[in-house]
Amino acid sequence: MAESQALAGRRIVAKFGTKLLTGGGQRLSAEVMSDLVRQVATLVQSGVEVAIVTSGAVAAGHDRLGTHDGTSNIERRQVLAAIGQSHLVERYDTLLREHGLIAAQALLTRADLSDRAGYLNARNTLEGLLGAPQVVPVINENDVVADDELRGGAFGENDGLSALVANLIDADLLVLLSDVQGLYEVDPRIEPDATPIAEVADFEAALRSAGPPAADTGPGRRRGSGRGGMRAKVEAARLATSSGCVVVVAHGQEPDALLRIAAGEALGTRFPAAATKQESRKRWLLSGLEAAGAIVVDEGAVRALQDAGRSLLAAGIVGVTGEFERGDVVEVQGPGGTRIAVGISDYGSREIEAIRGQQSNRIAEILGYELGEEVIHRNNLVVL
């Protein structure tokens, strides 16, 4: 594509909803999925890192069993999702292989991302997958152990999950593709001439336009009654934009929708980033979280952190105070106890005590394992 040079190096999360993947029907649409994967492949081959967040496991389960009873029983839907998940990922893998790419399945729950150690593990795995040549992560909620998606709850048919993934991997752009053109001020089913809102600046107004929460809407109400309705998309956009990510909601069957949005074309409804990634991370780290402990470093490490913007390595650490685990927020103190930074530790206090002052290539030898070369990666460190 002509914009490939400009797009190279960008990171995009593309979320595909069930109604899009089925083309509005009961079964997964081979034509729709093939076209979506073609667009993903075009981006990847242009140097863009793309993670797919997909719905459709229940529909795939119906496909495998040959049943289409439209059941809403949660336990039944969990069974269908378990049956359909492998079929869904197999579809993606088959289609991606046609473009020389590989699908890598990742199943997540909100609990995985709420726990800091789980958050770090998920992030590290997805970072590794995105950095691997020709690999495309295909992410879904693990419906067997969590039913938020099936209930239309916290993840909102994976809308919320896609926002959390965008935050997790520091995505530049989150594209929510479904069967709607975007967010409208009035219901287009009532006002056929209604046009999507081009850009949203006020989330409270956007939520009013999206209608009441799904739990508050009954049969016949104009909005919110479906899983992953527009309100869930607006709430997901608010979460993602607060992390420094641009969000676009658009119709997935618009020709080359994903490619056009990635290239910067105005399509659907755009939610601009509310903060830069650095500002977002700084707000999170400095938002009053109580440090679990402190890592004391030497003058050389102070200069490396303050002047060169580097990660904190074990070699520059001279001491540890307090007890903390991997994933906890800790202070970094210079000689004399001066607070110079705050960050998320990739090692626990006992581990750091064992490796402090050592070169990174000795971590595995000392601990018997390695969780990374950095004790605190620069992406998770705010220098004060």
VENNORUR-V482016 format. One record per helix or strand. SS is the DSSP state (~ for helix, > for strand). FROM is the first residue (numbers start at 1). TO is the last residue. If there is no record, write none. Layout:
BEGIN
SS&FROM&TO ; SS&FROM&TO
END
This chain:
BEGIN
~&4&7 ; >&11&16 ; ~&18&21 ; ~&30&45 ; >&49&54 ; ~&57&65 ; ~&74&97 ; >&102&108 ; ~&110&114 ; ~&116&131 ; >&135&141 ; ~&148&151 ; ~&159&168 ; >&173&178 ; >&199&200 ; ~&203&210 ; ~&214&216 ; ~&230&241 ; >&246&251 ; ~&257&262 ; >&269&271 ; ~&277&285 ; >&294&297 ; ~&299&306 ; >&312&312 ; ~&314&316 ; >&317&321 ; >&329&333 ; ~&335&337 ; >&339&344 ; ~&349&355 ; ~&360&367 ; >&376&376 ; ~&378&380 ; >&381&383
END
